[in-house]
Amino acid sequence: MTDITLDRRAFLGSLAAVAAAGAGCLSSGEEQPAYAESLPPDLAVPFVSVDMTVTEEPESSGPGLLPFLVPRPGNNGEPRRVRLPTDRLLDQEDPLLLFPLEVGRWFLFGGSVLFGLAGLGYLVDREQTAVADEVRVVDGVGIAVGSFDLERADAQLRESGAATGASYERVEETDRFDHYEPVATGTDEPGFVSDGKPAAVAVSNDRILVARSQTRLDSVIETATGDRDSLGDTLNGFERLLDRAGDGALVTGWHGPVEASVTADNSPVNGAVVSTEADVVASVSFDPEGEALTARLATQNGPLSAGRQSEAVARLGAAGQDRSVTTSNGQLTVSGTYRDIDYEQIRPGQHPTDDLPSGDDLPAVIEEAVPDDAVEFVEPPDQEGAVRVDVSGDFEVDELRVVTVEAGRESTAEFSSVRSISLYSYPDPDGDEIRVIVTVDGVSGIIATAEYPLTSGG
């Protein structure tokens, strides 16, 4: 049976990596983090905030953690891109570090899908110059923070129907936002999202929001504009959680209890070290110059999963140094610093698949498994800008990936066997290379490539 999934490496590569700690975080004193303005008191508020100001390719193989990348000064004083060795971090099995990475990634995915369905995917695409400085996701509302071209956003919303079947129209202008709804309906019913469109969009010079419902959008806007108090202002103890753990390049958490949709079977929220009934804020920040990173977690109201408190306290931060555990006023706070982190420098122009074998250099195990001419590249007439990659034959591989070198996107399928499958690729319209990669018995290689735009016949 074929299981087609959105690969976590691919999604995060096309979305963005995370910059050094500090942007959009705590400033000083008793002030709350900037993202706290977007946390309404009337939602369950699973949330994530990610600094998007540094972008680059993630690892092409290895564990599916967020591929954090942070600047590190070069010999000439200019920042250089570096990669965090996620395989080593995964091996630690330390919930203090893995909780913000895995839960944050999960919430971030939901927000990126909303932007894409509204035709605003460029806001969270690392290759685009208009990418947001910060992305927040708050209980079904995606929030891009930065400086935006309103005309471009308007055009994208109106033209989004080419990919998803229904465009947006401007329905209201206020002194703060231009509001849009899908032309087809404008409904506020939750089921409308399953038909392929967020129900509401709000656009301004420095904020663009996409939401599953108008009600949720209004709630976030009223909180962000100061028309109502935020969660940190109203929920007893939550401001202290923000103060103790809310400073970092990636921050995630929730006000419990979280709803069932957040705890789906494949959600990392299930089995997490923190109970879904609790309130929690967790963060990760980086110090590439000191070859270190720091993780923090603060929780209250049923801090840890039932029956696991003593075990969890012992595991939290166990792989780090300078570990600190404090309890006060019914809250648990844990922090840990992880040292000797080898931030790998990324060469300019390097793509993670550049070193994979291809052509006459393909390993024998791949040549024997994959028949000749198994791949065909086709431009579907009804999907402008897309390339369909048709794979046919009768063979077995562990994984098949389609990557775009310039656009930085990837589609992945995992197999027990292959007979016929099609994957879609979305290359850079200004020119790109599409690579089809298979993995057999743990060995990977490039079995087909195509230059985009395609020549006649694909």
C-alpha positions in Angstrom: 0.0 0.0 0.0 1.3 3.5 -0.8 1.3 6.1 1.9 1.7 9.6 0.6 2.7 12.1 3.2 3.8 15.7 3.3 7.4 15.2 4.4 8.4 17.1 7.5 11.8 18.0 6.1 10.3 19.2 2.9 7.7 21.3 4.5 10.1 23.0 6.9 12.6 23.5 4.1 10.1 25.4 2.0 8.6 27.1 5.0 11.7 28.6 6.7 14.3 27.9 9.3 14.7 29.8 12.5 16.9 32.7 13.3 19.0 33.5 16.4 17.1 34.1 19.6 15.8 37.5 20.3 13.5 38.7 17.5 9.9 39.1 18.6 10.6 38.0 22.1 10.8 39.5 25.6 12.2 43.0 25.6 12.8 43.8 29.3 11.3 44.1 32.7 7.7 43.0 33.1 6.8 43.4 29.4 5.3 40.3 27.7 6.7 38.8 24.5 5.5 40.5 21.4 3.6 37.4 20.3 1.5 37.5 23.5 -0.6 40.3 21.9 -2.1 37.6 19.7 -3.2 35.2 22.4 -7.0 35.8 23.1 -8.3 34.7 26.5 -11.4 32.9 25.1 -9.6 30.3 22.9 -7.8 27.2 24.0 -4.8 28.8 22.3 -2.4 26.2 21.2 0.2 28.6 19.7 3.7 28.8 18.2 5.8 31.8 17.3 8.8 31.5 15.0 11.5 34.0 13.9 11.8 33.7 10.2 14.6 36.2 9.5 17.3 33.7 8.5 16.5 31.0 5.9 18.4 28.2 4.3 18.0 24.5 3.3 17.6 21.8 5.9 19.4 18.5 6.0 18.4 16.2 3.1 18.4 13.2 5.4 18.2 12.5 9.1 15.5 13.1 11.7 12.5 15.3 11.1 13.2 18.0 13.7 13.0 21.7 12.9 16.2 22.4 10.9 17.2 25.4 12.9 19.7 27.7 11.2 21.3 30.7 12.8 23.8 33.3 11.8 27.4 33.1 12.9 30.1 35.7 12.1 32.4 34.9 9.3 36.0 36.0 8.8 35.0 39.3 7.3 32.5 40.1 10.0 29.5 39.2 7.9 27.0 36.5 9.2 27.2 33.1 7.6 24.5 30.5 7.5 24.9 27.5 9.7 22.9 24.3 10.3 22.0 22.8 13.7 22.9 19.0 13.9 19.4 17.7 14.6 20.5 14.1 14.6 22.5 14.6 17.7 19.7 16.5 19.4 17.2 13.7 18.6 19.6 11.1 20.1 19.4 13.0 23.4 15.7 12.0 23.9 15.4 15.0 26.2 11.8 16.2 26.5 12.9 19.7 27.5 14.4 20.1 24.0 12.1 17.8 22.0 8.8 19.3 23.4 9.2 22.7 21.8 10.8 21.3 18.6 8.2 18.7 17.9 5.0 20.4 19.2 6.1 23.7 17.7 6.6 22.0 14.3 3.1 20.5 14.5 1.4 23.8 15.2 3.5 25.6 12.6 2.4 23.1 9.9 -1.2 24.0 10.4 -0.6 27.7 10.0 1.5 27.3 6.8 -1.3 25.2 5.2 -3.8 28.1 5.8 -1.5 30.6 4.1 -1.0 28.3 1.2 -4.7 27.6 0.7 -5.4 31.3 0.7 -2.8 31.9 -2.1 -0.4 33.6 0.4 2.1 30.8 0.6 4.9 33.2 -0.5 4.7 34.8 3.0 6.1 31.6 4.5 8.3 30.6 1.6 12.0 31.0 2.5 12.9 31.7 -1.2 10.6 34.8 -1.4 11.9 38.3 -0.6 8.5 39.1 0.9 8.8 36.4 3.5 7.4 37.4 6.9 9.8 38.3 9.7 7.8 36.3 12.2 5.1 33.7 11.8 2.6 33.0 14.6 -0.1 30.3 14.7 -2.8 30.7 17.3 -5.7 28.2 17.5 -6.5 28.0 13.8 -5.3 31.5 12.9 -2.1 32.1 11.0 -0.4 35.4 11.5 2.5 36.8 9.4 4.3 39.8 10.9 6.6 42.0 8.8 6.3 44.7 6.1 4.0 43.7 3.2 3.0 44.9 -0.2 -0.8 45.3 0.0 -1.2 45.2 -3.8 0.6 41.9 -4.1 -1.4 40.4 -1.3 -4.7 41.6 -2.9 -3.7 40.2 -6.2 -2.7 36.8 -4.7 -6.0 36.5 -2.9 -8.0 37.4 -5.9 -6.0 34.9 -8.1 -5.8 32.1 -5.6 -8.7 30.3 -7.2 -6.5 29.1 -10.0 -5.0 26.6 -7.6 -7.8 26.0 -5.1 -11.1 26.6 -6.9 -12.3 29.8 -5.2 -10.9 33.3 -5.1 -11.2 35.9 -2.4 -12.9 39.3 -2.5 -12.5 42.3 -0.2 -15.7 42.6 1.9 -14.7 45.3 4.4 -12.1 48.0 5.0 -11.4 49.3 8.5 -8.8 51.7 9.7 -6.6 48.7 10.6 -7.3 45.9 8.1 -8.7 45.0 4.7 -11.0 42.0 5.2 -11.5 39.3 2.7 -13.8 36.2 2.3 -14.0 33.5 -0.3 -16.2 34.5 -3.2 -17.9 31.1 -3.2 -19.5 31.4 0.2 -18.1 33.5 3.1 -19.5 30.9 5.5 -18.2 30.7 9.0 -18.9 26.9 9.3 -15.9 24.9 10.4 -16.5 22.4 7.6 -15.8 25.0 5.0 -12.0 24.6 5.7 -12.2 21.0 4.6 -13.4 22.3 1.2 -10.1 24.0 0.7 -10.3 27.6 1.9 -9.7 29.5 5.1 -12.9 31.4 5.9 -11.4 34.8 6.6 -8.3 36.9 5.8 -7.3 40.3 7.1 -4.5 42.3 5.5 -2.5 45.3 6.7 1.0 46.8 6.1 2.5 44.9 9.0 0.1 42.0 9.7 -1.6 39.4 7.5 -3.9 36.9 9.1 -5.7 33.8 7.7 -8.2 32.0 9.8 -10.5 29.0 9.9 -13.4 31.1 10.9 -14.3 34.8 11.1 -15.0 34.4 14.8 -11.5 33.3 15.5 -10.0 36.0 13.3 -12.0 38.7 15.1 -10.9 37.4 18.5 -7.2 37.5 17.6 -7.5 41.0 16.0 -9.4 42.5 19.0 -6.7 41.2 21.3 -3.8 42.3 19.1 -5.2 45.8 18.7 -5.7 46.2 22.4 -9.5 46.2 22.3 -9.5 43.4 24.8 -7.0 42.0 27.3 -4.7 39.1 26.2 -4.4 35.7 27.8 -1.3 36.9 29.8 -3.4 39.7 31.2 -6.4 37.7 32.3 -5.3 34.1 33.1 -3.9 33.8 36.6 -0.2 32.8 36.4 0.1 32.7 32.6 2.1 36.0 32.5 4.7 34.3 34.8 4.9 31.4 32.3 5.6 33.8 29.5 8.2 35.6 31.6 10.0 32.4 32.6 10.0 30.5 29.3 8.8 32.8 26.6 12.1 34.1 25.3 13.4 32.3 22.2 13.6 32.0 18.4 10.9 29.3 18.7 8.2 29.5 21.4 5.2 27.2 21.7 2.6 26.2 24.2 -1.1 26.2 25.1 -3.7 27.1 27.7 -5.3 23.8 28.6 -7.4 21.9 28.2 -6.6 21.7 24.5 -9.4 20.5 22.2 -9.6 17.0 20.6 -8.5 18.2 17.2 -5.1 19.2 18.5 -4.6 15.7 20.0 -5.1 13.7 16.8 -3.5 10.3 16.5 -0.4 11.6 14.7 0.0 14.7 16.9 3.1 15.0 19.0 0.9 16.5 21.7 -0.2 12.9 22.4 2.2 11.4 24.9 4.0 14.8 25.5 5.6 15.3 28.8 3.1 18.0 29.6 -0.5 17.2 30.2 -3.1 18.6 27.8 -5.0 19.8 30.8 -2.1 22.1 31.9 -0.9 25.5 30.8 2.5 25.5 29.3 5.1 27.7 27.5 8.3 26.3 26.1 11.1 27.9 24.0 14.4 27.3 22.3 17.1 30.0 21.8 20.5 29.8 20.2 24.1 30.8 20.8 26.1 29.7 17.8 29.1 31.7 18.7 29.3 29.9 22.0 28.3 26.6 20.3 25.3 26.2 22.6 21.5 26.4 22.8 19.1 26.8 25.7 15.6 25.3 26.2 13.1 26.5 28.8 9.7 25.1 29.8 7.2 26.5 32.4 3.9 24.9 33.3 1.1 25.1 35.8 -2.3 23.6 36.6 -1.5 19.9 36.4 2.1 20.3 35.2 3.0 16.9 33.9 1.2 13.9 32.4 -0.5 11.8 34.9 1.6 9.2 36.7 4.8 10.6 35.1 5.7 13.6 37.3 8.8 12.2 39.0 10.0 10.5 35.9 9.5 13.6 33.7 11.2 16.0 36.1 14.2 13.7 36.1 14.3 13.6 32.3 13.6 17.2 31.6 17.0 18.8 30.7 18.9 15.7 31.7 21.0 15.8 28.5 22.0 19.5 29.0 24.2 21.4 31.3 23.4 24.2 33.7 20.1 22.5 34.4 17.7 24.4 36.7 14.4 23.1 38.2 12.2 25.4 40.3 8.7 25.2 41.7 6.8 28.2 42.9 3.2 29.1 43.3 2.0 25.8 41.8 4.3 26.3 38.7 7.2 24.1 37.5 10.0 25.8 35.5 12.9 23.8 33.9 15.8 25.2 31.9 18.9 23.6 30.4 21.8 24.7 28.2 23.2 22.2 25.6 26.9 22.8 24.9 29.4 21.7 22.3 26.8 22.0 19.5 28.5 21.8 16.2 26.7 24.4 14.0 27.7 23.3 10.6 28.5 26.1 8.1 26.5 26.0 4.9 28.4 26.8 1.7 26.8 29.5 -0.5 24.7 27.8 -3.3 24.9 24.4 -1.6 21.8 22.2 -1.9 21.4 19.2 0.4 21.0 16.8 -2.6 24.1 18.0 -4.5 26.3 15.1 -3.3 23.8 12.3 -4.1 25.0 9.9 -6.8 23.2 9.9 -10.2 23.6 8.6 -13.7 26.5 6.2 -14.2 27.4 6.7 -10.5 24.1 5.3 -9.1 24.7 2.5 -6.6 24.0 -1.0 -7.9 21.1 -1.5 -5.4 19.2 1.4 -7.0 20.0 0.4 -10.6 18.8 -3.1 -9.9 15.6 -1.9 -8.2 14.4 0.9 -10.5 13.7 0.3 -14.2 14.9 2.6 -16.9 12.5 5.3 -18.1 10.4 5.0 -14.9 10.0 8.8 -14.6 8.1 11.3 -16.8 7.8 15.0 -16.3 4.5 16.6 -17.4 3.1 20.2 -17.2 -0.7 19.8 -16.5 -2.6 22.3 -18.6 -5.0 23.0 -15.7 -2.4 23.7 -13.1 -0.2 26.7 -14.1 3.3 26.5 -12.6 3.1 22.9 -11.5 4.9 19.9 -12.9 3.5 16.4 -12.5 6.1 13.7 -12.0 4.7 10.4 -13.1 6.5 7.3 -11.9 5.5 3.9 -13.3 6.9 0.4 -13.3 6.9 -2.5 -10.9 9.6 -2.1 -8.3 10.2 -1.6 -4.6 11.9 1.3 -2.9 11.8 2.6 0.7 11.1 6.2 -0.3 10.7 8.5 -3.3 11.2 12.2 -3.2 10.8 15.0 -5.7 12.8 18.2 -4.9 13.1 21.6 -6.5 16.6 23.0 -6.2 15.8 26.7 -6.4 12.3 26.8 -4.9 13.4 24.5 -2.1 10.2 22.4 -2.1 9.8 18.7 -1.7 7.2 16.0 -2.0 7.7 12.5 -0.5 6.0 9.1 -0.9 6.8 6.0 1.2 6.2 2.7 -0.4 6.2 -1.1 0.0 6.0 -1.3 -3.8 5.5 1.0 -6.8 3.4 0.5 -9.9 2.1 3.9 -10.8 2.1 7.2 -8.8 2.1 10.9 -9.5 3.7 13.6 -7.4 3.4 17.3 -8.0 6.3 19.7 -8.0 6.2 23.5 -7.9 9.4 24.9 -9.3 10.7 28.4 -9.3 9.0 30.1 -12.3 12.3 31.9 -13.1 14.1 28.6 -13.7 14.7 25.5 -11.6 15.9 21.9 -11.5 13.6 19.1 -10.5 15.3 16.0 -9.0 13.6 12.6 -8.4 15.4 10.7 -5.6 14.8 7.2 -4.3 16.0 5.4 -1.3 16.6 1.6 -1.4 17.9 -0.3 1.6 19.0 3.0 3.2 20.9 4.1 0.0 19.8 7.2 -1.8 20.4 8.4 -5.4 19.0 10.7 -8.1 17.2 8.6 -10.8 15.9 11.5 -12.9 16.2 15.3 -13.4 14.5 17.9 -15.5 15.2 21.6 -16.1 12.3 24.0 -15.7 10.7 25.4 -17.8 10.4 21.9 -19.4 11.4 21.4 -22.9 8.8 20.0 -25.3 7.7 16.6 -24.2 8.9 17.2 -20.5 
